[in-house]
């Protein structure tokens, strides 16, 4: 997988394609709209140079944190 460039560009964690059952590492990932590469949202925030991608990663982290903080029955509605 590493040779296919299927890794976070910042921490080099390997990920598997969705066609391989999306075996991720339990962290949030984000796809670059330009190059179609995937990176951890945390890595994009701390290391990424593209301000718009950094903002998207921040927004995604915030959205997921909000959803995770809601009680289960409230999150489903």
Secondary structure as a PSIPRED ss2 file (coil, helix, strand):
# PSIPRED VFORMAT (PSIPRED V4.0)

   1 X C   1.000  0.000  0.000
   2 X H   0.000  1.000  0.000
   3 X H   0.000  1.000  0.000
   4 X H   0.000  1.000  0.000
   5 X C   1.000  0.000  0.000
   6 X C   1.000  0.000  0.000
   7 X E   0.000  0.000  1.000
   8 X C   1.000  0.000  0.000
   9 X C   1.000  0.000  0.000
  10 X C   1.000  0.000  0.000
  11 X C   1.000  0.000  0.000
  12 X C   1.000  0.000  0.000
  13 X C   1.000  0.000  0.000
  14 X E   0.000  0.000  1.000
  15 X C   1.000  0.000  0.000
  16 X C   1.000  0.000  0.000
  17 X C   1.000  0.000  0.000
  18 X H   0.000  1.000  0.000
  19 X H   0.000  1.000  0.000
  20 X H   0.000  1.000  0.000
  21 X C   1.000  0.000  0.000
  22 X C   1.000  0.000  0.000
  23 X C   1.000  0.000  0.000
  24 X C   1.000  0.000  0.000
  25 X C   1.000  0.000  0.000
  26 X C   1.000  0.000  0.000
  27 X C   1.000  0.000  0.000
  28 X C   1.000  0.000  0.000
  29 X E   0.000  0.000  1.000
  30 X E   0.000  0.000  1.000
  31 X E   0.000  0.000  1.000
  32 X C   1.000  0.000  0.000
  33 X C   1.000  0.000  0.000
  34 X C   1.000  0.000  0.000
  35 X C   1.000  0.000  0.000
  36 X C   1.000  0.000  0.000
  37 X C   1.000  0.000  0.000
  38 X E   0.000  0.000  1.000
  39 X E   0.000  0.000  1.000
  40 X E   0.000  0.000  1.000
  41 X H   0.000  1.000  0.000
  42 X H   0.000  1.000  0.000
  43 X H   0.000  1.000  0.000
  44 X H   0.000  1.000  0.000
  45 X H   0.000  1.000  0.000
  46 X H   0.000  1.000  0.000
  47 X H   0.000  1.000  0.000
  48 X C   1.000  0.000  0.000
  49 X C   1.000  0.000  0.000
  50 X C   1.000  0.000  0.000
  51 X H   0.000  1.000  0.000
  52 X H   0.000  1.000  0.000
  53 X H   0.000  1.000  0.000
  54 X H   0.000  1.000  0.000
  55 X H   0.000  1.000  0.000
  56 X H   0.000  1.000  0.000
  57 X H   0.000  1.000  0.000
  58 X H   0.000  1.000  0.000
  59 X H   0.000  1.000  0.000
  60 X H   0.000  1.000  0.000
  61 X H   0.000  1.000  0.000
  62 X H   0.000  1.000  0.000
  63 X H   0.000  1.000  0.000
  64 X H   0.000  1.000  0.000
  65 X H   0.000  1.000  0.000
  66 X H   0.000  1.000  0.000
  67 X H   0.000  1.000  0.000
  68 X H   0.000  1.000  0.000
  69 X H   0.000  1.000  0.000
  70 X C   1.000  0.000  0.000
  71 X C   1.000  0.000  0.000
  72 X H   0.000  1.000  0.000
  73 X H   0.000  1.000  0.000
  74 X H   0.000  1.000  0.000
  75 X H   0.000  1.000  0.000
  76 X C   1.000  0.000  0.000
  77 X C   1.000  0.000  0.000
